[in-house]
Amino acid sequence: MDSQEPTLILTKHEIEQKINRLAYQVYEYNFEEKELVICGIWSRGYTLAERIYAKLKEISPLKLQLIKIQYDKTNKRDSVIIVEPALQNLQEKAVIMCDDVLYTGKSMAYATVPFLNAGVRKLQCLVLIHRNHPTYPILPTFVGLSLATTLQEHVTVNMGAEEKVYLK
């Protein structure tokens, strides 16, 4: 049994700082857009998307839309991707896809399919933690923290009352 204590990577305050910086970067990169669609992969990716959305509402005049993406992460290939609210009129719109951790890129790759089929003009990836182990051709546009990890290590993101990021 592995008795190694987890290492604290980010505190609640540091997570908040990263989210604020990410929101400003999203705005700076997309200030000419008429509308931004902020999407989050359920559950922690959606929580991150909600926070980015709230900060963007506070700092920018952009029209914003928030979308939740759900699917069975244990059986991605056979899972139905549920998008709420349903995708409408996304042609020529910019989309920001959010998730808590980017590890291999597999989850993000599956989540992009409905948006690619909807004909979005620009699809960008925002992650709180980027682990740098790409298996799928997904590179984040916006990164809170880039973390060099081994394949055996695990990053845990808590988004709630006990908001912290751990490495074990």
C-alpha positions in Angstrom: 0.0 0.0 0.0 1.3 3.4 -1.0 1.6 5.6 2.1 3.1 8.6 0.4 1.6 11.8 1.6 0.1 14.0 -1.2 2.0 17.2 -2.0 0.0 20.4 -1.9 0.5 22.1 -5.3 -2.1 24.9 -5.2 -4.0 26.5 -2.3 -7.5 28.0 -2.6 -6.0 31.5 -2.9 -3.5 30.3 -5.6 -6.3 28.6 -7.6 -8.3 31.9 -7.5 -5.2 33.8 -8.8 -4.8 31.3 -11.6 -8.5 31.5 -12.6 -8.3 35.3 -12.6 -5.2 35.3 -14.8 -6.8 32.7 -17.1 -9.9 34.9 -17.5 -7.8 37.9 -18.4 -5.8 35.9 -20.9 -9.0 34.6 -22.5 -10.3 38.1 -22.8 -7.0 39.5 -24.2 -6.9 36.7 -26.8 -10.5 37.1 -27.8 -11.3 40.8 -27.3 -12.5 41.2 -30.9 -15.1 38.4 -30.6 -18.7 39.3 -30.5 -19.5 36.2 -28.4 -17.6 33.6 -26.5 -18.9 30.2 -25.6 -17.4 28.8 -22.4 -17.8 25.0 -22.0 -16.8 22.8 -19.2 -16.4 19.0 -18.9 -18.5 17.7 -16.0 -17.7 18.0 -13.1 -14.6 19.9 -12.2 -14.1 21.2 -15.7 -17.6 22.7 -15.6 -16.9 24.3 -12.2 -13.8 25.8 -13.7 -15.9 27.0 -16.7 -18.4 28.6 -14.4 -15.7 30.5 -12.6 -14.0 31.7 -15.8 -17.5 32.7 -17.1 -18.2 34.7 -13.9 -14.8 36.5 -14.1 -15.3 37.3 -17.8 -18.7 38.8 -17.1 -17.0 41.0 -14.5 -14.1 42.2 -16.7 -15.3 42.2 -20.3 -18.2 43.4 -22.4 -18.3 40.2 -24.4 -21.6 38.3 -24.8 -21.0 35.0 -23.1 -22.7 31.6 -23.2 -22.0 28.7 -20.7 -22.3 25.1 -21.7 -21.9 21.8 -19.8 -20.5 18.7 -21.4 -21.2 15.3 -19.9 -20.2 11.8 -20.9 -19.1 8.5 -19.3 -15.4 9.0 -18.8 -14.9 5.3 -18.1 -16.3 4.3 -21.5 -15.6 7.3 -23.7 -15.8 5.5 -27.0 -19.4 4.2 -26.5 -20.6 7.1 -24.4 -23.2 9.6 -25.6 -22.0 13.2 -25.2 -24.7 15.3 -23.5 -24.4 19.0 -24.1 -26.6 21.4 -22.0 -28.0 23.6 -23.2 -28.2 22.0 -26.7 -25.8 23.5 -29.2 -27.4 26.2 -31.4 -26.0 28.6 -33.9 -22.3 28.0 -33.1 -21.1 28.6 -36.7 -18.3 31.2 -36.7 -18.2 31.4 -32.9 -15.2 31.1 -30.6 -15.4 28.3 -28.0 -13.3 27.9 -24.9 -13.3 24.2 -23.7 -12.4 23.9 -20.0 -11.2 21.0 -17.9 -9.4 20.8 -14.5 -6.4 18.6 -15.7 -5.1 17.9 -19.1 -3.2 14.5 -18.9 -3.3 12.6 -22.2 -5.8 14.8 -24.0 -8.3 12.0 -24.5 -11.1 13.5 -22.4 -10.7 16.9 -24.1 -10.6 15.2 -27.6 -13.9 13.4 -27.0 -15.6 16.6 -25.6 -14.7 18.6 -28.7 -16.6 16.4 -31.2 -20.0 18.1 -30.9 -18.3 21.5 -31.3 -16.4 20.4 -34.4 -19.6 19.0 -35.9 -21.3 22.3 -35.1 -18.8 24.3 -37.3 -17.3 26.5 -34.7 -14.8 29.0 -36.0 -12.3 28.7 -33.2 -11.9 26.1 -30.5 -9.5 26.8 -27.6 -8.5 24.7 -24.7 -8.3 26.0 -21.1 -6.9 23.9 -18.3 -6.1 24.6 -14.7 -3.3 21.9 -14.6 -1.4 20.7 -17.7 0.6 17.5 -17.0 2.4 17.3 -20.3 1.8 13.7 -21.3 0.1 14.1 -24.7 -1.3 11.0 -26.3 -4.0 12.8 -28.3 -3.2 16.0 -30.4 -4.6 18.4 -27.8 -2.6 21.4 -26.7 -4.0 23.9 -24.3 -4.3 27.5 -25.3 -4.6 28.7 -21.7 -2.8 27.0 -18.8 -3.1 27.8 -15.1 0.0 25.6 -14.1 2.2 23.4 -16.2 3.3 20.5 -14.1 6.0 17.9 -14.9 4.8 14.6 -13.5 5.5 10.9 -13.9 3.0 8.6 -15.4 2.5 7.0 -12.0 1.7 10.3 -10.2 -1.9 11.5 -9.9 -3.1 15.1 -9.7 -6.2 15.7 -7.6 -8.2 18.9 -8.0 -10.7 19.8 -5.3 -13.1 22.5 -6.5 -15.3 23.4 -3.5 -15.1 24.2 0.2 -11.7 22.4 0.5 -10.4 23.9 -2.7 -6.8 22.6 -3.3 -4.7 20.8 -5.8 -2.6 17.8 -4.7 0.0 15.7 -6.4 0.5 12.1 -5.2 
